[in-house]
Amino acid sequence: MYNVEEFLLIGSILLFVSVILSKLSKKFGIPLLIVFILIGMLAGSEGVGNIGFDSPTYAQFIGIVALIFILFSGGMSSKWGEIKPVLWKGLALSTIGVLATTILVGLFINQFIHFPLIESFLMGAIVSSTDVAAVFSIFKTGNQKLKNNIIPILEVESGTNDPTAYFLIISFLSIIMDPNTSVWSLTLSLIQSMGLGAILGIIFGKLMVWIVNNIKLRSKGLYPVLTLALSLMAFSVSYFIGGNGFLSVYIAGIILGNSDFVSKNLQLNFYDGMSWLMQVIMFLILGLLAFPSQIISVWWIGVLVSIFLILVARPLAVYICLLPFKMGKKDKIFISWVGIKGAVSIVFATYPIIENVPHGNTIFNIVFFVTMVSTLIQGSTVDIFAKRLGLVDSEK
């Protein structure tokens, strides 16, 4: 057990090294997030740092807090004028797309890897959502602008698909824990979760704007603290009354970010910095939690699932969702490729372990491997795909 001074020293060194090495990631074409997670693995119990950390509960808690920051910051930086024209496309991908990916990956795992059906669907749900941290970080740090409003579509999808994946994960866990759980009760729960989550997001977003503009604090530095408290409150209140807190936080962020309020630039810069801090911490912690020897032991399953997910499940889900909309073939190919998995999938993979689901550790290790493959291969080739498909808007 580390004392406070040792903990602070180790933490500061890891953060410092992560930020410094981020300079090299662009040079070698390695996604930033993969750098952070590799540093965590190197510092972990099986790495050179030999830091013992084996608490999925703590990792899950840190991951949820980090995700609240990332979603709220992402919502604040999203421009409603760009989102509105593509809203239904993004929502189709974040709902029907997540469900289709879950079913396709689940059936593949059940048929070819011979996992029990419900556990296979559980794993499919865990890797079904596009990672909000990965997508926002790639397009925030990139200099390229894309044609046909593709970036807003991907931002809407990644910002709103975690609630759908979370609901499916909780549903499959409920069925595993209690096989008598009815489909009707789960359907009602979905409607309640999404409905209340959206309503409370709107309420808290409007409330934030009103409070920030009318409270008249003596110090400008307190305004980010105020909105931070309200964003955490939005998540918690939504959760406790049966809504989806992740959806509430994202919607509240969009409403606040697209309104005029006191110290707006100060707060946008604050949340941009906090979002990066949370991403670094989340990936470092998940890297520390991983045991490379266990992950390597399921590499062949990870490879099969990764190939099927990237080349079959994601493209099929995208084409199904975008069928009603007029979109070019190249746009669909690019959106299919940017189905990047990241820290959120790994955080969700801690749920089966905490709930003592059979094969829970195996599920975590497979998901970790799939996430690494997706982040490394898809995350590092986004720019290349955009150029090859002729989607880079040179005028912008």
TIMI-698752 format. One record per residue (C-alpha): residue number from 1; x, y, z. Coordinates in Angstrom, 2 decimals, always signed. Layout:
% residues N
<atom NUM, <X, Y, Z>>
...
***
This chain:
% residues 396
<atom 1, <+0.00, +0.00, +0.00>>
<atom 2, <+1.37, +3.38, -0.98>>
<atom 3, <+1.38, +6.41, +1.30>>
<atom 4, <+0.15, +9.80, +0.03>>
<atom 5, <+3.58, +11.04, -1.01>>
<atom 6, <+4.41, +7.87, -2.95>>
<atom 7, <+0.99, +7.90, -4.62>>
<atom 8, <+1.40, +11.52, -5.72>>
<atom 9, <+4.93, +10.92, -7.00>>
<atom 10, <+3.92, +7.88, -9.05>>
<atom 11, <+0.80, +9.60, -10.38>>
<atom 12, <+2.64, +12.76, -11.38>>
<atom 13, <+5.37, +10.79, -13.15>>
<atom 14, <+2.81, +8.77, -15.12>>
<atom 15, <+0.92, +11.91, -16.15>>
<atom 16, <+4.14, +13.70, -17.11>>
<atom 17, <+5.42, +10.79, -19.19>>
<atom 18, <+2.01, +10.42, -20.89>>
<atom 19, <+1.90, +14.06, -21.95>>
<atom 20, <+5.55, +14.09, -23.14>>
<atom 21, <+5.14, +10.89, -25.16>>
<atom 22, <+1.98, +12.28, -26.74>>
<atom 23, <+4.37, +14.41, -28.83>>
<atom 24, <+5.74, +11.22, -30.39>>
<atom 25, <+2.32, +9.75, -31.18>>
<atom 26, <+1.69, +12.12, -34.10>>
<atom 27, <+5.19, +11.59, -35.48>>
<atom 28, <+4.78, +7.80, -35.60>>
<atom 29, <+1.05, +7.79, -36.37>>
<atom 30, <+0.07, +6.14, -33.07>>
<atom 31, <-3.25, +7.28, -31.53>>
<atom 32, <-2.78, +9.25, -28.31>>
<atom 33, <-5.03, +6.96, -26.31>>
<atom 34, <-3.00, +3.86, -27.16>>
<atom 35, <+0.08, +5.65, -25.81>>
<atom 36, <-1.65, +6.33, -22.49>>
<atom 37, <-2.89, +2.77, -22.08>>
<atom 38, <+0.52, +1.26, -22.97>>
<atom 39, <+2.17, +3.45, -20.33>>
<atom 40, <-0.34, +2.12, -17.81>>
<atom 41, <+0.44, -1.48, -18.81>>
<atom 42, <+4.20, -0.87, -18.59>>
<atom 43, <+3.73, +0.62, -15.12>>
<atom 44, <+1.43, -2.22, -13.99>>
<atom 45, <+2.05, -5.35, -11.98>>
<atom 46, <+3.44, -7.24, -15.00>>
<atom 47, <+5.39, -4.27, -16.36>>
<atom 48, <+8.62, -2.56, -15.42>>
<atom 49, <+6.84, -0.33, -12.89>>
<atom 50, <+5.47, -3.31, -10.95>>
<atom 51, <+2.58, -1.21, -9.55>>
<atom 52, <+0.03, -3.60, -8.09>>
<atom 53, <-3.52, -2.58, -9.04>>
<atom 54, <-6.29, -5.16, -9.26>>
<atom 55, <-9.57, -3.43, -8.45>>
<atom 56, <-12.22, -3.45, -11.20>>
<atom 57, <-14.54, -1.56, -8.81>>
<atom 58, <-12.17, +1.41, -8.46>>
<atom 59, <-11.40, +1.33, -12.19>>
<atom 60, <-15.11, +1.37, -12.99>>
<atom 61, <-15.72, +4.31, -10.63>>
<atom 62, <-12.86, +6.33, -12.14>>
<atom 63, <-14.04, +5.42, -15.65>>
<atom 64, <-17.61, +6.60, -15.00>>
<atom 65, <-16.44, +9.92, -13.51>>
<atom 66, <-14.06, +10.42, -16.45>>
<atom 67, <-16.82, +9.62, -18.93>>
<atom 68, <-19.09, +12.26, -17.36>>
<atom 69, <-16.39, +14.90, -17.92>>
<atom 70, <-15.71, +13.72, -21.49>>
<atom 71, <-19.40, +13.62, -22.48>>
<atom 72, <-20.12, +17.01, -20.92>>
<atom 73, <-17.08, +18.59, -22.56>>
<atom 74, <-17.94, +16.96, -25.89>>
<atom 75, <-21.49, +18.27, -25.67>>
<atom 76, <-20.27, +21.80, -24.88>>
<atom 77, <-17.93, +21.84, -27.88>>
<atom 78, <-20.58, +20.50, -30.30>>
<atom 79, <-22.26, +23.12, -32.48>>
<atom 80, <-26.03, +22.67, -32.73>>
<atom 81, <-26.07, +24.25, -36.18>>
<atom 82, <-23.86, +21.39, -37.44>>
<atom 83, <-25.58, +18.67, -35.41>>
<atom 84, <-29.19, +19.50, -36.29>>
<atom 85, <-29.08, +18.54, -40.00>>
<atom 86, <-27.54, +15.12, -39.23>>
<atom 87, <-29.21, +14.43, -35.87>>
<atom 88, <-31.36, +11.52, -37.04>>
<atom 89, <-28.46, +9.86, -38.83>>
<atom 90, <-26.36, +10.01, -35.67>>
<atom 91, <-29.23, +8.76, -33.49>>
<atom 92, <-29.92, +5.88, -35.88>>
<atom 93, <-26.28, +4.80, -35.56>>
<atom 94, <-26.31, +5.20, -31.77>>
<atom 95, <-29.46, +3.09, -31.25>>
<atom 96, <-30.23, +0.72, -34.12>>
<atom 97, <-26.52, +0.54, -34.98>>
<atom 98, <-25.55, -0.47, -31.44>>
<atom 99, <-28.32, -3.09, -31.33>>
<atom 100, <-27.38, -4.51, -34.74>>
<atom 101, <-23.68, -4.67, -33.79>>
<atom 102, <-24.55, -6.40, -30.52>>
<atom 103, <-26.64, -9.06, -32.28>>
<atom 104, <-24.14, -9.69, -35.07>>
<atom 105, <-21.09, -9.92, -32.79>>
<atom 106, <-23.04, -11.97, -30.23>>
<atom 107, <-24.13, -14.53, -32.82>>
<atom 108, <-20.58, -14.73, -34.20>>
<atom 109, <-19.07, -15.37, -30.76>>
<atom 110, <-21.75, -17.94, -29.94>>
<atom 111, <-21.37, -19.85, -33.22>>
<atom 112, <-17.62, -19.75, -33.77>>
<atom 113, <-16.16, -19.40, -30.26>>
<atom 114, <-18.95, -21.36, -28.54>>
<atom 115, <-19.65, -18.98, -25.67>>
<atom 116, <-23.13, -19.28, -24.09>>
<atom 117, <-25.62, -17.16, -26.07>>
<atom 118, <-26.44, -14.53, -23.42>>
<atom 119, <-22.77, -14.09, -22.50>>
<atom 120, <-21.99, -13.73, -26.21>>
<atom 121, <-24.60, -10.99, -26.55>>
<atom 122, <-23.18, -9.36, -23.40>>
<atom 123, <-19.74, -9.22, -25.01>>
<atom 124, <-21.29, -7.92, -28.22>>
<atom 125, <-22.99, -5.11, -26.28>>
<atom 126, <-19.74, -4.20, -24.52>>
<atom 127, <-17.91, -3.63, -27.83>>
<atom 128, <-20.91, -2.22, -29.70>>
<atom 129, <-20.49, +1.50, -29.03>>
<atom 130, <-18.09, +3.89, -30.71>>
<atom 131, <-15.80, +5.39, -28.09>>
<atom 132, <-16.59, +9.03, -27.33>>
<atom 133, <-13.09, +9.78, -26.00>>
<atom 134, <-11.40, +8.31, -29.08>>
<atom 135, <-13.66, +10.06, -31.59>>
<atom 136, <-13.56, +13.48, -29.91>>
<atom 137, <-9.79, +13.31, -29.40>>
<atom 138, <-9.11, +12.32, -33.03>>
<atom 139, <-11.23, +15.09, -34.54>>
<atom 140, <-10.24, +17.72, -31.97>>
<atom 141, <-6.52, +17.21, -32.55>>
<atom 142, <-6.76, +16.66, -36.30>>
<atom 143, <-6.34, +19.50, -38.76>>
<atom 144, <-8.49, +17.98, -41.47>>
<atom 145, <-12.07, +19.04, -42.16>>
<atom 146, <-14.32, +16.53, -43.85>>
<atom 147, <-17.07, +16.97, -46.42>>
<atom 148, <-20.78, +16.16, -46.07>>
<atom 149, <-21.05, +16.85, -42.32>>
<atom 150, <-19.43, +13.50, -41.50>>
<atom 151, <-17.74, +14.70, -38.31>>
<atom 152, <-20.99, +15.89, -36.66>>
<atom 153, <-22.60, +12.52, -37.49>>
<atom 154, <-19.77, +10.66, -35.77>>
<atom 155, <-19.83, +13.04, -32.80>>
<atom 156, <-23.58, +12.59, -32.30>>
<atom 157, <-23.19, +8.82, -32.59>>
<atom 158, <-20.30, +8.57, -30.12>>
<atom 159, <-21.93, +11.01, -27.71>>
<atom 160, <-25.26, +9.17, -27.58>>
<atom 161, <-24.45, +5.49, -28.15>>
<atom 162, <-23.01, +4.75, -24.71>>
<atom 163, <-26.48, +4.95, -23.07>>
<atom 164, <-27.80, +2.32, -25.51>>
<atom 165, <-24.80, +0.04, -24.94>>
<atom 166, <-25.06, +0.56, -21.17>>
<atom 167, <-28.74, -0.39, -21.21>>
<atom 168, <-28.05, -3.56, -23.22>>
<atom 169, <-25.21, -4.54, -20.88>>
<atom 170, <-27.36, -4.09, -17.77>>
<atom 171, <-30.20, -6.03, -19.47>>
<atom 172, <-28.01, -9.02, -20.36>>
<atom 173, <-26.49, -8.99, -16.86>>
<atom 174, <-30.04, -9.03, -15.43>>
<atom 175, <-30.94, -12.04, -17.59>>
<atom 176, <-27.76, -13.87, -16.52>>
<atom 177, <-28.45, -13.13, -12.85>>
<atom 178, <-32.19, -13.89, -13.17>>
<atom 179, <-33.20, -15.95, -16.24>>
<atom 180, <-36.88, -15.16, -15.53>>
<atom 181, <-36.39, -11.49, -16.44>>
<atom 182, <-39.06, -10.63, -19.03>>
<atom 183, <-38.44, -8.88, -22.34>>
<atom 184, <-41.45, -6.63, -21.65>>
<atom 185, <-39.94, -5.30, -18.42>>
<atom 186, <-36.65, -4.63, -20.21>>
<atom 187, <-38.48, -2.76, -23.01>>
<atom 188, <-40.30, -0.56, -20.49>>
<atom 189, <-36.99, +0.04, -18.72>>
<atom 190, <-35.40, +1.14, -22.01>>
<atom 191, <-38.19, +3.63, -22.73>>
<atom 192, <-38.00, +4.98, -19.19>>
<atom 193, <-34.20, +5.19, -19.19>>
<atom 194, <-33.87, +7.03, -22.50>>
<atom 195, <-36.95, +9.20, -22.01>>
<atom 196, <-36.07, +10.39, -18.52>>
<atom 197, <-32.42, +10.77, -19.49>>
<atom 198, <-33.32, +13.09, -22.38>>
<atom 199, <-35.88, +15.10, -20.38>>
<atom 200, <-33.54, +15.62, -17.43>>
<atom 201, <-30.71, +16.54, -19.80>>
<atom 202, <-32.87, +19.31, -21.27>>
<atom 203, <-34.00, +20.49, -17.82>>
<atom 204, <-30.49, +20.58, -16.38>>
<atom 205, <-29.10, +22.22, -19.51>>
<atom 206, <-31.66, +25.05, -19.31>>
<atom 207, <-31.14, +25.26, -15.54>>
<atom 208, <-27.38, +25.58, -15.96>>
<atom 209, <-27.74, +28.48, -18.39>>
<atom 210, <-30.15, +30.32, -16.07>>
<atom 211, <-28.11, +29.77, -12.89>>
<atom 212, <-24.76, +30.69, -14.46>>
<atom 213, <-26.17, +33.91, -15.92>>
<atom 214, <-28.01, +35.01, -12.79>>
<atom 215, <-25.94, +33.91, -9.79>>
<atom 216, <-23.28, +36.66, -10.21>>
<atom 217, <-20.32, +35.01, -8.48>>
<atom 218, <-17.50, +37.24, -7.21>>
<atom 219, <-14.74, +35.13, -8.79>>
<atom 220, <-14.75, +33.95, -12.42>>
<atom 221, <-12.85, +30.85, -11.34>>
<atom 222, <-15.94, +29.60, -9.51>>
<atom 223, <-18.08, +29.34, -12.64>>
<atom 224, <-16.46, +26.10, -13.89>>
<atom 225, <-16.86, +24.69, -10.36>>
<atom 226, <-20.56, +25.57, -10.48>>
<atom 227, <-21.18, +23.90, -13.85>>
<atom 228, <-19.11, +20.91, -12.74>>
<atom 229, <-21.36, +20.45, -9.72>>
<atom 230, <-24.46, +20.74, -11.90>>
<atom 231, <-23.17, +18.24, -14.48>>
<atom 232, <-22.44, +15.67, -11.77>>
<atom 233, <-25.87, +16.40, -10.32>>
<atom 234, <-27.49, +15.85, -13.71>>
<atom 235, <-25.91, +12.41, -13.97>>
<atom 236, <-26.76, +11.40, -10.39>>
<atom 237, <-30.35, +12.67, -10.32>>
<atom 238, <-31.05, +10.99, -13.66>>
<atom 239, <-29.60, +7.71, -12.38>>
<atom 240, <-31.54, +7.71, -9.12>>
<atom 241, <-34.94, +8.31, -10.74>>
<atom 242, <-34.38, +5.68, -13.43>>
<atom 243, <-33.01, +7.76, -16.30>>
<atom 244, <-29.77, +7.38, -18.20>>
<atom 245, <-27.22, +9.72, -16.64>>
<atom 246, <-24.79, +9.58, -19.56>>
<atom 247, <-27.46, +10.82, -21.97>>
<atom 248, <-28.51, +13.57, -19.53>>
<atom 249, <-24.95, +14.88, -19.19>>
<atom 250, <-24.34, +14.97, -22.95>>
<atom 251, <-27.60, +16.78, -23.72>>
<atom 252, <-27.02, +19.26, -20.88>>
<atom 253, <-23.56, +19.96, -22.30>>
<atom 254, <-24.97, +20.62, -25.79>>
<atom 255, <-27.59, +23.06, -24.44>>
<atom 256, <-25.07, +24.93, -22.29>>
<atom 257, <-22.40, +25.04, -24.99>>
<atom 258, <-24.80, +26.46, -27.56>>
<atom 259, <-26.05, +29.22, -25.26>>
<atom 260, <-24.57, +32.54, -24.24>>
<atom 261, <-23.39, +32.45, -20.63>>
<atom 262, <-20.96, +34.14, -18.27>>
<atom 263, <-17.24, +33.32, -18.74>>
<atom 264, <-17.97, +31.04, -21.69>>
<atom 265, <-14.44, +30.93, -23.10>>
<atom 266, <-13.00, +30.31, -19.63>>
<atom 267, <-15.33, +27.37, -19.09>>
<atom 268, <-14.78, +25.88, -22.55>>
<atom 269, <-11.02, +25.93, -22.01>>
<atom 270, <-11.43, +24.48, -18.50>>
<atom 271, <-13.51, +21.53, -19.70>>
<atom 272, <-11.25, +20.91, -22.68>>
<atom 273, <-8.31, +20.55, -20.29>>
<atom 274, <-10.31, +18.46, -17.82>>
<atom 275, <-11.50, +16.21, -20.65>>
<atom 276, <-7.90, +15.47, -21.64>>
<atom 277, <-6.92, +14.91, -18.02>>
<atom 278, <-9.78, +12.45, -17.54>>
<atom 279, <-8.85, +10.60, -20.74>>
<atom 280, <-5.24, +10.22, -19.61>>
<atom 281, <-6.22, +9.08, -16.11>>
<atom 282, <-8.86, +6.66, -17.41>>
<atom 283, <-6.50, +4.98, -19.87>>
<atom 284, <-3.65, +4.84, -17.37>>
<atom 285, <-5.89, +3.18, -14.77>>
<atom 286, <-7.25, +0.67, -17.28>>
<atom 287, <-3.69, -0.08, -18.39>>
<atom 288, <-2.69, -0.70, -14.77>>
<atom 289, <-5.70, -2.99, -14.35>>
<atom 290, <-4.73, -5.18, -17.31>>
<atom 291, <-2.56, -8.30, -17.04>>
<atom 292, <-0.76, -8.71, -20.38>>
<atom 293, <-0.18, -12.44, -19.83>>
<atom 294, <-3.93, -13.03, -19.50>>
<atom 295, <-4.72, -10.87, -22.53>>
<atom 296, <-2.17, -12.70, -24.70>>
<atom 297, <-3.75, -16.03, -23.68>>
<atom 298, <-6.98, -15.07, -25.55>>
<atom 299, <-5.26, -13.39, -28.50>>
<atom 300, <-6.73, -15.70, -31.13>>
<atom 301, <-10.28, -15.01, -29.93>>
<atom 302, <-9.49, -11.31, -29.85>>
<atom 303, <-8.19, -11.42, -33.43>>
<atom 304, <-11.30, -13.23, -34.71>>
<atom 305, <-13.70, -10.88, -32.93>>
<atom 306, <-11.73, -7.82, -34.07>>
<atom 307, <-11.76, -8.88, -37.73>>
<atom 308, <-15.47, -9.68, -37.67>>
<atom 309, <-16.34, -6.47, -35.79>>
<atom 310, <-14.27, -4.16, -38.00>>
<atom 311, <-14.91, -5.73, -41.41>>
<atom 312, <-18.40, -7.25, -41.07>>
<atom 313, <-20.50, -6.18, -38.07>>
<atom 314, <-19.76, -2.45, -38.08>>
<atom 315, <-20.17, -1.97, -41.87>>
<atom 316, <-23.41, -3.98, -41.90>>
<atom 317, <-24.81, -2.02, -38.97>>
<atom 318, <-23.89, +1.30, -40.62>>
<atom 319, <-25.46, +0.35, -43.95>>
<atom 320, <-28.66, -0.83, -42.23>>
<atom 321, <-28.94, +2.40, -40.22>>
<atom 322, <-28.20, +4.77, -43.10>>
<atom 323, <-30.39, +2.98, -45.66>>
<atom 324, <-33.27, +5.50, -45.28>>
<atom 325, <-30.93, +8.47, -45.78>>
<atom 326, <-29.35, +9.78, -48.95>>
<atom 327, <-25.63, +9.29, -48.40>>
<atom 328, <-22.77, +8.49, -50.71>>
<atom 329, <-21.06, +5.12, -50.67>>
<atom 330, <-17.74, +6.68, -49.65>>
<atom 331, <-19.37, +8.44, -46.70>>
<atom 332, <-20.76, +5.12, -45.46>>
<atom 333, <-17.40, +3.38, -45.88>>
<atom 334, <-15.67, +6.08, -43.86>>
<atom 335, <-18.29, +6.05, -41.09>>
<atom 336, <-17.97, +2.25, -40.97>>
<atom 337, <-14.22, +2.55, -40.49>>
<atom 338, <-14.48, +5.09, -37.67>>
<atom 339, <-16.28, +2.67, -35.35>>
<atom 340, <-13.36, +2.98, -32.95>>
<atom 341, <-13.49, +1.18, -29.60>>
<atom 342, <-11.77, +2.63, -26.57>>
<atom 343, <-11.75, +3.07, -22.82>>
<atom 344, <-15.54, +2.98, -22.49>>
<atom 345, <-15.65, -0.63, -23.72>>
<atom 346, <-12.99, -1.60, -21.19>>
<atom 347, <-14.87, +0.21, -18.39>>
<atom 348, <-18.05, -1.63, -19.41>>
<atom 349, <-16.07, -4.90, -19.39>>
<atom 350, <-15.52, -4.50, -15.63>>
<atom 351, <-19.26, -5.03, -15.00>>
<atom 352, <-19.21, -8.83, -15.64>>
<atom 353, <-16.24, -9.18, -13.25>>
<atom 354, <-17.89, -7.15, -10.48>>
<atom 355, <-21.17, -9.07, -10.93>>
<atom 356, <-19.28, -12.42, -10.83>>
<atom 357, <-20.54, -13.44, -14.26>>
<atom 358, <-19.13, -16.78, -15.48>>
<atom 359, <-16.12, -16.12, -17.74>>
<atom 360, <-16.11, -12.50, -16.53>>
<atom 361, <-12.31, -12.24, -16.58>>
<atom 362, <-12.17, -13.85, -20.02>>
<atom 363, <-14.70, -11.33, -21.33>>
<atom 364, <-12.61, -8.47, -19.92>>
<atom 365, <-9.40, -9.75, -21.53>>
<atom 366, <-11.04, -10.30, -24.94>>
<atom 367, <-12.62, -6.83, -24.87>>
<atom 368, <-9.28, -5.30, -23.87>>
<atom 369, <-7.56, -6.99, -26.82>>
<atom 370, <-10.31, -5.95, -29.26>>
<atom 371, <-10.11, -2.37, -27.99>>
<atom 372, <-6.35, -2.23, -28.48>>
<atom 373, <-6.65, -3.58, -32.03>>
<atom 374, <-9.46, -1.17, -32.92>>
<atom 375, <-7.71, +1.88, -31.45>>
<atom 376, <-4.39, +1.02, -33.09>>
<atom 377, <-5.62, +0.01, -36.54>>
<atom 378, <-8.70, +2.18, -37.04>>
<atom 379, <-7.56, +5.14, -34.95>>
<atom 380, <-4.22, +5.45, -36.75>>
<atom 381, <-5.68, +5.27, -40.25>>
<atom 382, <-8.58, +7.76, -40.06>>
<atom 383, <-6.66, +10.45, -41.95>>
<atom 384, <-5.48, +7.96, -44.58>>
<atom 385, <-9.02, +6.71, -45.22>>
<atom 386, <-10.37, +10.25, -45.46>>
<atom 387, <-7.74, +11.18, -48.07>>
<atom 388, <-8.12, +7.96, -50.09>>
<atom 389, <-11.90, +8.36, -50.20>>
<atom 390, <-11.61, +12.00, -51.24>>
<atom 391, <-13.54, +13.26, -48.23>>
<atom 392, <-11.07, +15.91, -47.06>>
<atom 393, <-12.50, +19.39, -47.54>>
<atom 394, <-9.48, +21.35, -48.75>>
<atom 395, <-11.42, +24.64, -48.75>>
<atom 396, <-11.85, +24.43, -44.96>>
***
